Amino acid sequence: MNKSMIQFGILVWNISLFPMEDREKQKDSIIKRLVKDKQIEDEFNEIYDYLIFRKDTLFKNDRRFVVDYVITEHENNFNLTIGSTKLINE
């Protein structure tokens, strides 16, 4: 696993906290900025949808927004430290 995959996972986690209608807007915005190839767009959508599904299924009641993170590499693995906060209007 690489850093960009972790960053993508954190981004999707935070988007999962948005209302449903805003999630699609955020997804479309990311695709417009980052994805230039149809095959990559299809893969992006598949991974994005899977991560949203897992968050909604396994962590439905976890409403913490990731505000900071640190990825520290150690030999053949890494450590991920997350800073989070509850959303204001909850």
Secondary structure, DSSP 4 states (H G I P E B T S, - for coil): --HHHHHHHHHHHHHTTS-HHHHHHHHHHHHHHH--SHHHHHHHHHHHHHHHHHHHHHSTT--EEEEEEEEEEETTEEEEEEEEEE-TT-
